[in-house]
Amino acid sequence: MLRPMVILRIVVALAGVAIVVWTGQQAIRTFVVARAVRLVLNRAVFISMRRIFHLVVRLKGATADRKRRDAIMAHWAPLSLVALPGVWVVLAMIGYAATSGPWTSTASARQSRSADPRC
C-alpha cells in the first residue's frame, strides 16, 4: 500500500506535467495556428493587462480626456504580447519545479551527504 506522502508526490508531479504540457500547447497554438483561436491563457494575460492599464488611466485622471486615454491604452496590446512569453516561461518553470520537487527531499539530501566520505 502506498503511503499518503508518496501519493501526494505523484499527484504534484502529474500536475506539474499537466502544467508544462498545457503551457506548451498554448504557446504552440499561439504561433502556429493561422486563424484566430481563443486560448485561455492568452485571454487571461490580455484581460489582466487591460485591467492594469485601465487602473493607470484612472490614476492618471485620463478617463475624460480621450486623447490621453488613447495614448495610454495604445501600449496595452504591444506590452501584452511582450508579457505573454514571460508568462509561458514562468508557468513552465513552475511545472518543471513541480515535477522534480517531490522527488527531492531534505531526508534524501541528508542521506546522500552522510554517505559521502568527504563530509
MOZIGI-V790102 format. One record per backbone hydrogen bond with DSSP energy under -1.0 kcal/mol. CO is the residue of the C=O (numbers start at 1). NH is the residue of the N-H. If there is no record, write none. Layout:
CO;NH
CO;NH
This chain:
3;7
4;8
5;9
6;10
7;11
8;12
9;13
10;14
11;15
12;16
13;17
14;18
15;19
16;20
17;21
18;22
19;23
20;24
21;25
22;26
23;27
24;28
25;29
26;30
27;31
28;32
39;43
40;44
41;45
42;46
43;47
44;48
45;49
46;50
47;51
48;52
49;53
50;54
51;55
52;56
53;57
54;58
55;59
56;60
57;62
65;69
66;70
67;71
68;72
69;73
70;74
72;75
73;76
75;79
76;80
77;81
78;82
79;83
80;84
83;87
84;88
85;89
86;90
87;91
88;92
89;93
90;94
91;95
92;96
93;97
94;98
95;99
96;100
97;101
101;104
105;109
106;110
107;111
108;112
109;113
110;114
111;115
116;119
